[in-house]
Amino acid sequence: MMAAKISAISTTASLRDQSLAVGFDPQSSTRSSTTTLSFSSKLNTNLSIRSLETRRRNKSSTICSAIIVENNSEQMELDTSLSPRVNSVKPSKTVAITDQATALVEAGVPVIRLAAGEPDFDTPAVIAEAGINAIREGYTRYTPNAGTLELRTAICKKLKEENHISYTPDQIVVSNGAKQSIVQAVLAVCSPGDEVKSYFKFLYLMLIAHCGLAISHHSLAGRVIIPAPFWVSYPEMARLADATPVILPASISENFLLDPKLLESKLTEKSRLLILCSPSNPTGSVYPRKLLEEIARVVAKHPRLLVLSDEIYEHIIYSPAVHTSFASLPGMWERTLTVNGFSKAFAMTGWRLGYIAGPKHFVTACGKIQSQTTSGASSIAQKAAVAALGMGYAGGEAVSHMVKAFRERRDFLVTAFGELDGVKISEPQGAFYLFLDFSYYYGSEVDGFGLIKDSESLCRYLLEKGQVALVPGDAFGDDTCIRISYAASLNTLQAAAERIKKAILCLKPGVSV
Ligand SMILES: Cc1ncc(COP(=O)(O)O)c(C=O)c1O
């Protein structure tokens, strides 16, 4: 195999913005220049030439992307390729837009930020005090990997009394946020390469090893069924687990709720995990018990299919809507992994605490992953969480006060945007998001801006012209909509609604896309 053909491009000891990517050509067994990558950060180039040269001799046949660095006047190649697993994952758009809006605010632009999924309330005092006391009392050491027995016992009590599901503490794993609980569950139950014949699997692994290709292998793995609109991380977590996300669209006319018939028609023996989120991010929809029962009847026909029920917004719900835990439905306990956390209802996003509850076999597997990655969650946050669960049914007075405020804000926004021509709304029954269909305005051409053709360009327009940061619906699997987070004061929302409406009124409705 010939050595990599690399052009010299750097003349200083620091890494330049230019770089060279080298692709593997299986026909000729040579490498040829393909793409240019760009790097803005500088790397420490104080490298040992000998070790790098050795590595190059050993590894040059597997380098798919490289840059040229110079050290002590010698040029050398540095492998910059990333794992195919990382290459297959999209970065979070909600995080990107929040960062962009923050940068604008720091530059003095008065942007109203309604992109982040974070309550604007402070953590209730009783919870904060418990955390402070934990530090004062020296409760600052590692806890058991699965979480303290005190917290897991309190979680079991909560799940029994509020959700009518019985668990023992060894069926609970506490993690650094519900996000970690979900990714561990996906990694624990989805098998890469399910149903792959060993010969093809060997060829495929060779291809990955040589070229870092990320694409084809996903079609070979188990499937994760995700109703859309979905929380941005679900499909990416499935990809991280080498599983295939299968997206099942749910329309605004159905209040964004999954149709059991559609589910039934899409399930195969490869389907491994169905992810449900109620109340939903981004739509605020709440699954009524009757619909969940219909879904459960479909699920029950598939012996391989598990359900991950993300119930993190459970307490942020507007009556008469009622939350139902999927695991409480007849026959569903054995196959359901219930995820919940403290970030949303208890305004504890920065404390990083969530948990999973389910049959011991699965939950222990999640704990195993955690034991080799992060270990147990913060001891201080766990003490605070015990206090949170002690605040009363569904979080007691402090949480119902926040829910009342969210409800007022929802009512205000639904009325405000209901006045706009062509905007479609499904009134949220929970969470703190409004997912509005603005596709009526796609196709509009704006002087000095250009064409608004999709949710991304509409959000860019609203950020530039209206100075309001929102998240495009395509990040959630529905390009007709944009998401407004109403975790902000009523005054802020009034100002934002005015700006958005003013910017929208400048648009001439075009053809729908
Ligand atoms: C639907 C949903 N699930 C899980 C999470 C993760 O929450 P955390 O990791 O803060 O507990 C979020 C956060 O935005 C969410 O919206």
PDBQT file of the ligand as one rigid body, heavy atoms in Angstrom, charges set to zero:
ROOT
HETATM    1  C1  LIG A 601     -37.712  15.772  26.621  1.00  0.00    +0.000 C 
HETATM    2  C2  LIG A 601     -36.467  15.938  27.416  1.00  0.00    +0.000 A 
HETATM    3  N1  LIG A 601     -35.908  14.853  27.979  1.00  0.00    +0.000 NA
HETATM    4  C3  LIG A 601     -34.781  14.934  28.694  1.00  0.00    +0.000 A 
HETATM    5  C4  LIG A 601     -34.141  16.144  28.875  1.00  0.00    +0.000 A 
HETATM    6  C5  LIG A 601     -32.859  16.163  29.668  1.00  0.00    +0.000 C 
HETATM    7  O1  LIG A 601     -32.958  16.781  30.885  1.00  0.00    +0.000 OA
HETATM    8  P1  LIG A 601     -31.789  16.804  31.943  1.00  0.00    +0.000 P 
HETATM    9  O2  LIG A 601     -30.622  16.091  31.369  1.00  0.00    +0.000 OA
HETATM   10  O3  LIG A 601     -31.524  18.243  32.218  1.00  0.00    +0.000 OA
HETATM   11  O4  LIG A 601     -32.331  16.095  33.153  1.00  0.00    +0.000 OA
HETATM   12  C6  LIG A 601     -34.666  17.301  28.300  1.00  0.00    +0.000 A 
HETATM   13  C7  LIG A 601     -33.973  18.591  28.426  1.00  0.00    +0.000 C 
HETATM   14  O5  LIG A 601     -34.143  19.517  27.670  1.00  0.00    +0.000 OA
HETATM   15  C8  LIG A 601     -35.868  17.198  27.562  1.00  0.00    +0.000 A 
HETATM   16  O6  LIG A 601     -36.443  18.272  27.003  1.00  0.00    +0.000 OA
ENDROOT
TORSDOF 0
